[in-house]
Amino acid sequence: MSERTFDVAILGGGPAGYSAAIYAARSGLTAAVFEQGMPGGQITTTDVIENYPGFTSISGAELGDKFREHAEAAGAETVYAMVESVERMPSGAYRLSSGSESYESPTLILATGAVPRTAGFVGEDTFRGRGISYCATCDGMFYRGKKVFVIGGGNAACEEALFLSQIASEVVMVVRRDQFRAPQGVVDKLLEQPNVSVAYSRSIIAVSGGTFISQVTFRNNETGEEYTEEFEEGSIGIFVFAGTKPVVELFSDLVEIADDGGVVTDEGMATKTPGLFAAGDVRSKRLRQVITAAADGAIAATSAYHYVRG
Ligand SMILES: Cc1cc2nc3c(=O)[nH]c(=O)nc-3n(C[C@H](O)[C@H](O)[C@H](O)COP(=O)(O)OP(=O)(O)OC[C@H]3O[C@@H](n4cnc5c(N)ncnc54)[C@H](O)[C@@H]3O)c2cc1C
């Protein structure tokens, strides 16, 4: 087993992790970002980001790569590894392990972000990857010329539906309530598309089929009525955008978890454990966006600096 040490370890290479890395490296700390996948985090699954200052419109993958490039130019390192365990040692330092490698640091910034929540209907797990998807950019192309249902009424659902409207023949938004939660400008842009329609006050409660989905059961949330529509197998897709769930499993014993599933921090991003900070979507917070994740990362790194330098 080999072991390396850093002043600050940053678990997660999304907007929060790389912003923390820029601030940590520029303050003279040795900093490593641990990332299991493509640098950039969740934004790499979206086609376009239009609300991050300085970029009128940029693809998520490109913005993520710019974050990585910036952090590495400042002197931070990316360690491409899936971290399997997080421990606080008797000395108070943190140890991250991945396979036969381990890494130690006096401070740790948790920036593991969030993953999509499932909608919870019958058959959702069974047909995942066979008609059910959580990422329009990743899977949209499989539905070229087909009908897709998009579950969700928030910003991400609308933006992803807009992307899908350029590929699919028809997009039906399935919105649980009688209105969208997304900003009006985003909704207006979506509803201008001729192939987009909305089923308000509607939920999907079950899907079934053979290899692919052939039946979808809906519930009208106002009347309680349930009805099933039939489709040719493989002719439809269902994209779920039902919010996200903070990724806390590796360190839930070291932090306090709030009702929304996120890590509780103070304004300096400190958790209840000394030297342990959290930033971005993994935190309990009101607005989970790139800009708030980046801001959290900057604050967490500044707090980590003061912790390391005493
Ligand atoms: C479809 C979609 C569209 C969106 N559109 C927008 C938008 O237009 N504008 C906007 O501002 N925001 C948007 N968001 C929200 C935005 O992506 C998030 O708020 C932001 O990415 C949060 O950043 P983060 O760094 O906290 O976490 P994440 O981006 O989730 O990054 C966390 C990283 O940690 C890594 N990680 C987790 N566990 C481990 C481990 N054990 N080992 C190694 N690595 C690990 C993950 O692989 C991931 O890369 C969108 C999100 C989605 C899903």
Ligand as a Chemical Component Dictionary entry (heavy atoms), coordinates in Angstrom:
data_LIG
# 
_chem_comp.id                   LIG 
_chem_comp.type                 NON-POLYMER 
_chem_comp.pdbx_formal_charge   0 
_chem_comp.three_letter_code    LIG 
# 
loop_
_chem_comp_atom.comp_id 
_chem_comp_atom.atom_id 
_chem_comp_atom.alt_atom_id 
_chem_comp_atom.type_symbol 
_chem_comp_atom.charge 
_chem_comp_atom.model_Cartn_x 
_chem_comp_atom.model_Cartn_y 
_chem_comp_atom.model_Cartn_z 
_chem_comp_atom.pdbx_ordinal 
LIG C1  C1  C 0 -29.350 17.658 -15.736 1  
LIG C2  C2  C 0 -28.801 18.778 -14.889 2  
LIG C3  C3  C 0 -28.801 20.072 -15.390 3  
LIG C4  C4  C 0 -28.277 21.116 -14.615 4  
LIG N1  N1  N 0 -28.258 22.387 -15.145 5  
LIG C5  C5  C 0 -27.709 23.384 -14.415 6  
LIG C6  C6  C 0 -27.602 24.704 -14.965 7  
LIG O1  O1  O 0 -28.003 24.962 -16.097 8  
LIG N2  N2  N 0 -27.032 25.667 -14.197 9  
LIG C7  C7  C 0 -26.567 25.429 -12.938 10 
LIG O2  O2  O 0 -26.046 26.342 -12.308 11 
LIG N3  N3  N 0 -26.643 24.191 -12.391 12 
LIG C8  C8  C 0 -27.212 23.171 -13.095 13 
LIG N4  N4  N 0 -27.309 21.925 -12.549 14 
LIG C9  C9  C 0 -26.895 21.743 -11.135 15 
LIG C10 C10 C 0 -25.379 21.657 -11.024 16 
LIG O3  O3  O 0 -24.908 20.692 -11.936 17 
LIG C11 C11 C 0 -24.977 21.307 -9.597  18 
LIG O4  O4  O 0 -25.520 22.227 -8.696  19 
LIG C12 C12 C 0 -23.456 21.328 -9.439  20 
LIG O5  O5  O 0 -22.847 20.460 -10.366 21 
LIG C13 C13 C 0 -23.034 20.927 -8.023  22 
LIG O6  O6  O 0 -21.648 20.873 -7.971  23 
LIG P1  P1  P 0 -20.869 20.005 -6.863  24 
LIG O7  O7  O 0 -19.433 20.223 -7.139  25 
LIG O8  O8  O 0 -21.393 20.312 -5.531  26 
LIG O9  O9  O 0 -21.284 18.497 -7.128  27 
LIG P2  P2  P 0 -21.286 17.564 -8.417  28 
LIG O10 O10 O 0 -21.366 18.347 -9.644  29 
LIG O11 O11 O 0 -22.321 16.538 -8.131  30 
LIG O12 O12 O 0 -19.838 16.884 -8.373  31 
LIG C14 C14 C 0 -19.504 15.924 -7.395  32 
LIG C15 C15 C 0 -18.369 15.067 -7.929  33 
LIG O13 O13 O 0 -17.910 14.211 -6.891  34 
LIG C16 C16 C 0 -17.528 12.971 -7.458  35 
LIG N5  N5  N 0 -17.565 11.938 -6.426  36 
LIG C17 C17 C 0 -18.599 11.610 -5.604  37 
LIG N6  N6  N 0 -18.248 10.598 -4.786  38 
LIG C18 C18 C 0 -16.964 10.268 -5.089  39 
LIG C19 C19 C 0 -16.051 9.267  -4.613  40 
LIG N7  N7  N 0 -16.382 8.417  -3.638  41 
LIG N8  N8  N 0 -14.809 9.217  -5.166  42 
LIG C20 C20 C 0 -14.442 10.086 -6.151  43 
LIG N9  N9  N 0 -15.282 11.021 -6.655  44 
LIG C21 C21 C 0 -16.523 11.128 -6.133  45 
LIG C22 C22 C 0 -18.597 12.738 -8.531  46 
LIG O14 O14 O 0 -18.123 11.831 -9.518  47 
LIG C23 C23 C 0 -18.794 14.149 -9.083  48 
LIG O15 O15 O 0 -17.990 14.400 -10.210 49 
LIG C24 C24 C 0 -27.789 20.862 -13.300 50 
LIG C25 C25 C 0 -27.790 19.549 -12.809 51 
LIG C26 C26 C 0 -28.304 18.514 -13.590 52 
LIG C27 C27 C 0 -28.291 17.103 -13.042 53 
# 
loop_
_chem_comp_bond.comp_id 
_chem_comp_bond.atom_id_1 
_chem_comp_bond.atom_id_2 
_chem_comp_bond.value_order 
_chem_comp_bond.pdbx_ordinal 
LIG C1  C2  SING 1  
LIG C2  C3  SING 2  
LIG C2  C26 DOUB 3  
LIG C3  C4  DOUB 4  
LIG C4  N1  SING 5  
LIG C4  C24 SING 6  
LIG N1  C5  DOUB 7  
LIG C5  C6  SING 8  
LIG C5  C8  SING 9  
LIG C6  O1  DOUB 10 
LIG C6  N2  SING 11 
LIG N2  C7  SING 12 
LIG C7  O2  DOUB 13 
LIG C7  N3  SING 14 
LIG N3  C8  DOUB 15 
LIG C8  N4  SING 16 
LIG N4  C9  SING 17 
LIG N4  C24 SING 18 
LIG C9  C10 SING 19 
LIG C10 O3  SING 20 
LIG C10 C11 SING 21 
LIG C11 O4  SING 22 
LIG C11 C12 SING 23 
LIG C12 O5  SING 24 
LIG C12 C13 SING 25 
LIG C13 O6  SING 26 
LIG O6  P1  SING 27 
LIG P1  O7  DOUB 28 
LIG P1  O8  SING 29 
LIG P1  O9  SING 30 
LIG O9  P2  SING 31 
LIG P2  O10 DOUB 32 
LIG P2  O11 SING 33 
LIG P2  O12 SING 34 
LIG O12 C14 SING 35 
LIG C14 C15 SING 36 
LIG C15 O13 SING 37 
LIG C15 C23 SING 38 
LIG O13 C16 SING 39 
LIG C16 N5  SING 40 
LIG C16 C22 SING 41 
LIG N5  C17 SING 42 
LIG N5  C21 SING 43 
LIG C17 N6  DOUB 44 
LIG N6  C18 SING 45 
LIG C18 C19 SING 46 
LIG C18 C21 DOUB 47 
LIG C19 N7  SING 48 
LIG C19 N8  DOUB 49 
LIG N8  C20 SING 50 
LIG C20 N9  DOUB 51 
LIG N9  C21 SING 52 
LIG C22 O14 SING 53 
LIG C22 C23 SING 54 
LIG C23 O15 SING 55 
LIG C24 C25 DOUB 56 
LIG C25 C26 SING 57 
LIG C26 C27 SING 58 
# 
